Amino acid sequence: MTIEHVKRATKTPETETDTARKVVTEMLAAIEARGEDAVRDYAKSLDNWTGEIVVSPEEIERRTRAVPDGVKRDIAFAAGQVRRFAEAQRDSVRDFSVELLPGLTTGQKLVPCNVAGCYVPTGRYAHIASAYMSVATAKAAAVPTVVACSTPYRGEGIHPYVLYAMQVAGADVILTLGGVQAVAAMAFGLFTGKPADIIVGPGNKFVAEAKRMLFGRVGIDVFAGPSEVAVIADESADPAIVASDLVGQAEHGHESPAWLFTTSRALAGDVMGRVPRLIEALPPTAREAAGAAWRDYGEVIVCDSREEIVAVSDRYASEHLEIHAADLDWWLGALSNYGSLFLGEETTVAFGDKTSGPNHILPTKFAARYSAGLSVHKFLRPLTWQRMDREACKTIAQATARISRLEGMEAHARTADDRLAKYFPGQSFDLGVAVRA
């Protein structure tokens, strides 16, 4: 068994975490203490924003008036794809009831969260797709109130295209806020009076840390970090397409890992030769981000067999995983740890990021080992219920009393005793040995 690192990363996803944690701790404490005033101060100092935080319907209409019709059609198409996929997810789960014993009926009722907060980043890029990925999915789950936040773009309000995407996706309230202050405002219900039950959406390391620190007080979608891509390729893969896809995701940011797992040493060498040239041909912003990401976080691993690749890939648990290899059904069955899987050369992460339908808000930093990405299920709570008649109560109460006393919980047992005494006076039951100590 041979697994060789032809290129090894010099940094890990945890490298930049400590600084973010300190900054976020201070910001959250200040916002919780001073509320909206602190948020406004951060908006001014960090984003140079002194305008209204809550975007009015009139402002939405004014700022989106000039969005070209072609752009509107593309955004509506992509949002529709995401909404339809989310609705199919919703249809895959259902309310039900089942009679477990004669007279004992139990069930599940799927109830959406009341308030969802959707964060849409706008920093290096205007993340139009993140608006409908989060908002449209929440609305497909029938969340009554969806609050969407995005950063002021270049000193003005929310980017018009992002604003239009929020509107088309169905946001109920839109806030001109970015970063930690946006996450905190949604969590604490500032400017809306409606604290979020769950906060979703991608963001930089500060946004991710804010969500992590607020988890428990609110729900979150995933513990997220910088975007990741892994490509699995065999000798049949096209090295030009593989290299293009690695660079396509490295563009996300300086800390975005791009990994290649292959059984072909020749392909590994070819791809490694192409990647720097592709990066150099990018425009300045993307070139700087992709160059740093490939230099510091890029890895190329050559394995002897596809079984070894599966073991490596499942250990890395990549956010996005592309398969450029023969026998796609084998890979689909063999792989288990990934955020979203892209089977075959014809699909690519960019398709999933923008328009194909499955959600692009996915787990990173190995979290795909135990969690999945954003889906309609994240906004739904499968609440249980039960009802029983007195004959069923007779059966359940006796077992409950005995087990409660075995655990030493006498008060629990007596709630069963009291019902049996009321419903079946004069009858004797085996209720276990009473707890004395």
C-alpha positions in Angstrom: 0.0 0.0 0.0 1.5 3.3 -1.1 0.2 6.8 -0.5 2.6 9.5 -1.6 2.2 13.2 -1.1 3.6 14.8 -4.3 2.6 18.2 -2.9 1.8 18.8 0.7 0.1 21.8 2.3 2.1 24.1 4.5 -0.9 25.3 6.5 -4.0 23.7 7.9 -7.6 25.0 8.3 -6.9 25.8 11.9 -3.9 28.0 11.2 -5.8 31.3 11.3 -8.4 30.4 13.9 -6.9 32.0 17.1 -7.0 35.6 15.9 -10.6 35.3 14.7 -11.7 33.8 18.1 -10.3 36.7 20.1 -11.9 39.4 17.8 -15.3 37.7 17.7 -15.4 37.2 21.5 -14.9 41.0 22.0 -17.4 41.9 19.4 -20.2 39.6 20.6 -19.7 40.9 24.2 -20.0 44.5 23.0 -23.0 43.9 20.9 -24.8 42.0 23.6 -24.1 44.8 26.1 -24.9 47.8 23.9 -27.3 46.3 21.3 -28.1 48.2 18.1 -25.8 51.1 19.0 -22.8 48.7 19.0 -23.9 47.2 15.7 -24.1 50.7 14.1 -20.7 51.5 15.4 -19.2 48.4 13.9 -21.0 49.0 10.6 -19.5 52.4 10.5 -15.9 51.4 11.5 -15.7 48.2 9.6 -17.8 48.8 6.5 -18.1 52.6 6.3 -21.9 52.3 6.5 -24.0 54.9 8.2 -27.2 54.4 6.3 -30.4 52.6 7.3 -29.9 49.1 8.5 -33.3 47.7 7.6 -33.8 47.9 3.8 -37.3 49.2 3.0 -39.4 48.0 0.1 -39.0 51.3 -1.6 -35.2 51.1 -1.3 -35.2 47.5 -2.7 -37.2 48.7 -5.7 -34.9 51.7 -6.2 -31.7 49.7 -6.0 -32.8 46.8 -8.1 -34.5 49.0 -10.8 -31.5 49.0 -13.0 -30.7 45.3 -12.8 -30.6 44.1 -16.4 -33.4 41.8 -17.5 -30.9 39.1 -18.5 -29.4 39.1 -15.0 -32.9 38.9 -13.5 -33.7 35.9 -15.7 -30.5 34.1 -14.7 -31.0 34.7 -11.0 -34.7 33.6 -11.2 -33.6 30.5 -13.1 -31.0 29.6 -10.5 -33.2 30.4 -7.5 -35.9 28.2 -9.1 -33.5 25.3 -9.4 -32.6 25.6 -5.7 -36.2 25.9 -4.6 -37.3 22.9 -6.6 -34.6 20.7 -5.2 -35.4 21.9 -1.7 -39.1 21.2 -2.2 -38.2 17.7 -3.3 -36.2 17.3 -0.1 -39.3 18.5 1.8 -41.5 15.9 0.1 -39.0 13.1 1.0 -40.0 13.4 4.7 -43.5 13.5 6.0 -45.8 13.6 9.0 -46.9 10.2 10.2 -48.6 8.3 13.0 -48.2 4.7 14.0 -50.0 2.5 16.5 -47.2 0.9 18.6 -49.6 -0.9 20.8 -53.4 -1.3 20.7 -54.6 2.1 22.1 -51.1 3.8 21.9 -50.7 6.0 18.9 -47.5 8.0 18.3 -46.4 10.3 15.6 -44.2 12.9 14.0 -45.1 16.4 12.9 -42.6 18.4 10.8 -42.7 22.0 12.0 -40.4 24.7 10.6 -38.4 27.1 12.7 -40.2 30.4 13.2 -37.3 32.7 12.3 -34.3 32.0 10.1 -31.3 34.3 9.7 -29.5 34.0 6.3 -26.0 35.5 6.0 -24.9 36.4 2.4 -21.2 37.4 2.2 -20.1 40.2 -0.1 -16.4 40.9 0.2 -14.0 39.9 -2.5 -16.9 38.8 -4.6 -20.7 39.5 -4.7 -22.1 36.1 -3.7 -25.4 36.2 -5.5 -25.9 32.5 -5.3 -25.6 32.4 -1.5 -28.7 34.6 -1.3 -31.0 32.1 -3.0 -29.2 29.0 -1.6 -30.1 30.0 1.9 -33.3 32.1 1.6 -35.1 29.9 -1.0 -34.4 26.8 1.0 -35.8 28.3 4.2 -38.9 29.4 2.4 -39.3 25.9 0.8 -39.4 24.7 4.4 -42.2 27.2 5.1 -40.2 29.3 7.6 -42.6 32.2 8.4 -39.9 34.9 8.8 -36.6 34.9 6.9 -34.1 37.7 7.8 -31.3 38.1 5.2 -28.1 40.2 5.8 -25.4 41.3 3.5 -22.5 43.6 3.7 -22.6 47.1 2.1 -20.8 46.8 -1.2 -18.1 49.3 -2.0 -19.4 51.9 0.5 -23.0 51.7 -0.8 -25.9 49.5 0.1 -26.2 45.8 -0.6 -25.0 44.9 -4.1 -28.1 45.3 -6.4 -27.7 41.8 -7.8 -27.5 40.2 -4.3 -30.5 42.4 -3.2 -32.5 41.2 -6.1 -31.6 37.6 -5.4 -32.7 38.0 -1.8 -36.0 39.4 -3.0 -36.7 36.8 -5.6 -35.8 34.0 -3.1 -38.4 35.4 -0.7 -36.6 37.2 2.2 -39.1 38.8 4.6 -36.6 41.3 6.1 -33.3 42.5 4.6 -30.6 44.1 6.7 -27.6 46.0 5.4 -25.0 44.4 7.7 -22.0 42.3 7.3 -19.6 40.2 9.4 -19.9 39.4 13.1 -22.3 42.3 13.6 -24.7 40.8 11.1 -24.6 37.4 12.8 -25.1 38.9 16.2 -27.9 41.2 15.1 -29.8 38.2 13.7 -29.1 36.1 16.8 -30.2 38.8 19.2 -33.2 40.0 17.2 -31.8 43.5 16.8 -33.6 45.8 14.3 -36.4 43.2 13.8 -37.5 42.2 17.3 -37.3 38.6 16.1 -34.3 36.6 17.3 -33.3 33.9 14.8 -33.9 30.3 15.8 -31.2 29.3 13.2 -28.5 31.2 11.3 -27.2 29.8 8.0 -24.9 30.9 5.2 -21.2 31.0 4.4 -18.8 33.7 5.4 -15.2 34.4 6.3 -13.4 33.1 9.4 -14.9 35.8 11.6 -18.5 35.0 10.5 -17.8 31.3 10.9 -16.4 31.8 14.4 -19.4 34.0 15.4 -21.7 31.2 14.4 -19.7 28.7 16.3 -19.7 30.8 19.5 -23.4 31.5 19.3 -24.3 27.8 18.6 -26.6 26.6 21.4 -28.2 30.0 21.8 -29.2 29.6 18.1 -29.0 26.7 15.7 -26.6 26.9 12.8 -26.3 25.1 9.5 -22.7 23.9 9.6 -19.4 24.6 11.3 -17.9 26.2 8.2 -14.5 27.4 7.1 -12.9 28.3 3.8 -14.2 26.6 0.7 -12.6 23.2 -0.1 -12.4 21.1 -3.2 -11.0 17.6 -3.8 -10.7 16.0 -7.2 -10.4 12.2 -7.6 -8.9 11.3 -11.0 -7.6 8.2 -12.7 -5.6 7.9 -16.0 -8.7 8.5 -18.0 -9.2 12.1 -16.7 -8.4 15.2 -18.7 -5.6 17.0 -16.9 -6.7 20.4 -18.3 -10.2 20.0 -16.9 -8.9 18.8 -13.5 -6.5 21.7 -13.2 -9.2 24.1 -14.2 -11.5 22.8 -11.5 -8.9 23.0 -8.8 -8.1 26.6 -9.7 -11.8 27.4 -9.9 -12.3 26.6 -6.3 -8.9 28.0 -5.1 -10.3 31.4 -6.3 -12.6 31.5 -3.3 -9.8 32.8 -1.0 -6.3 32.6 0.4 -7.2 29.8 2.8 -9.2 27.5 0.4 -7.7 24.0 0.1 -7.6 22.3 -3.3 -6.7 18.6 -3.3 -6.0 16.1 -6.0 -6.1 12.4 -5.3 -5.1 10.2 -8.2 -3.8 6.8 -9.2 -1.8 8.3 -12.1 1.6 9.8 -11.4 1.7 11.2 -15.0 -1.6 13.0 -14.5 -0.4 14.4 -11.1 2.6 15.9 -12.8 0.7 17.3 -15.7 -1.9 18.9 -13.4 0.8 20.4 -11.2 2.4 22.0 -14.2 -0.9 23.5 -15.4 -2.2 24.9 -12.2 0.4 27.8 -11.8 -0.2 28.8 -15.4 -3.9 28.9 -15.0 -3.6 31.0 -11.8 -1.2 33.4 -13.5 -3.8 34.0 -16.2 -6.5 35.1 -13.7 -7.5 38.7 -13.1 -5.6 40.3 -10.1 -8.1 39.6 -7.3 -8.6 35.9 -8.2 -4.9 35.5 -9.0 -3.9 36.6 -5.6 -6.4 34.4 -3.8 -5.9 31.3 -5.8 -2.1 31.7 -5.8 -2.0 31.8 -2.0 -4.5 29.0 -1.6 -2.6 26.6 -3.9 0.8 27.5 -2.5 -0.2 27.1 1.2 -3.1 24.6 1.1 -2.9 22.7 -2.1 -2.1 19.0 -2.0 -1.5 16.2 -4.6 -1.6 12.6 -3.4 -0.8 9.6 -5.6 -2.2 6.2 -4.5 -1.8 2.7 -5.8 -5.5 1.8 -6.0 -8.9 3.3 -6.0 -9.6 1.7 -2.6 -6.6 3.7 -1.2 -8.1 6.9 -2.7 -11.4 6.2 -1.0 -9.6 5.9 2.4 -7.7 9.2 1.8 -10.8 11.0 0.5 -13.0 9.9 3.4 -10.3 11.1 5.8 -10.1 14.5 4.2 -14.0 14.7 4.1 -13.9 17.5 1.5 -16.7 20.0 1.2 -16.8 19.5 -2.6 -15.7 16.2 -4.2 -15.4 15.7 -7.9 -14.9 12.3 -9.6 -13.0 12.2 -12.9 -12.6 8.5 -13.2 -14.1 5.4 -14.8 -17.0 3.4 -13.1 -18.8 6.4 -11.5 -21.3 4.1 -9.8 -18.5 2.3 -8.0 -17.3 5.6 -6.6 -20.8 6.7 -5.6 -21.2 3.5 -3.6 -17.7 3.5 -2.1 -17.3 7.1 -0.9 -19.0 8.2 2.3 -17.5 11.5 3.6 -18.1 14.6 1.5 -20.3 17.7 1.5 -21.5 17.2 -2.1 -20.4 14.8 -4.8 -19.9 15.7 -8.5 -19.8 12.6 -10.6 -18.1 12.8 -14.0 -16.4 15.5 -16.0 -19.6 16.9 -17.3 -20.4 18.4 -13.9 -18.2 20.6 -11.7 -18.3 22.4 -8.4 -19.1 25.8 -10.1 -22.4 24.3 -11.4 -23.4 23.3 -7.8 -22.2 26.7 -6.5 -24.4 28.6 -8.8 -27.3 26.9 -10.6 -27.7 23.1 -10.7 -30.0 22.8 -7.6 -28.4 21.0 -4.6 -27.3 23.5 -2.0 -23.8 24.9 -2.0 -23.7 25.7 1.8 -21.7 22.7 2.9 -19.5 21.4 5.8 -15.8 22.1 5.8 -12.8 21.4 8.0 -13.6 17.6 8.2 -17.2 18.2 9.4 -18.5 16.1 6.5 -17.5 13.1 8.6 -20.6 13.7 10.8 -22.8 16.4 9.2 -24.4 17.4 5.9 -24.8 20.6 4.2 -27.7 23.1 4.2 -31.0 21.5 3.2 -34.7 22.0 3.8 -34.3 19.6 6.8 -32.2 22.1 8.7 -35.2 24.4 9.0 -37.6 21.6 10.0 -38.1 20.1 13.4 -39.5 16.5 13.5 -41.6 17.0 16.6 -43.1 13.9 18.2 -46.4 13.3 19.8 -48.3 10.5 21.5 -51.8 9.6 22.7 -53.1 6.5 24.5 -56.2 5.0 25.9 -56.4 3.5 29.4 -55.8 0.0 28.4 -52.5 1.0 26.7 -51.8 3.1 29.8 -52.0 -0.1 31.9 -49.3 -1.8 29.9 -47.0 1.2 29.6 -47.4 2.4 33.2 -46.3 -0.9 34.7 -43.1 -1.1 32.7 -42.4 2.5 33.4 -42.8 2.2 37.1 -40.5 -0.8 37.3 -37.8 0.8 35.1 -38.0 4.1 37.0 -37.5 2.3 40.3 -34.5 0.3 38.9 -33.0 3.7 38.1 -33.8 5.0 41.6 -36.3 7.5 40.4 -39.3 7.1 42.7 -41.1 10.2 41.7 -41.2 9.1 38.1 -42.5 5.7 39.2 -45.3 7.3 41.2 -46.7 9.2 38.2 -47.4 5.7 36.7 -48.7 4.4 40.0 -51.2 7.2 40.4 -52.7 6.6 37.0 -53.1 2.9 37.6 -54.7 3.6 40.9 -57.1 6.0 39.3 -58.0 4.0 36.2 -58.0 0.5 37.7 -59.0 0.8 41.4 -58.7 -2.4 43.4 -56.4 -4.1 40.9 -52.8 -5.1 41.8 -49.8 -4.6 39.6 -46.1 -5.5 39.6 -44.7 -2.0 40.1 -41.2 -2.9 41.2 -39.5 -2.3 44.6 -40.0 1.2 46.0 -36.9 3.4 46.3 -36.1 4.0 50.0 -33.0 6.1 49.9 
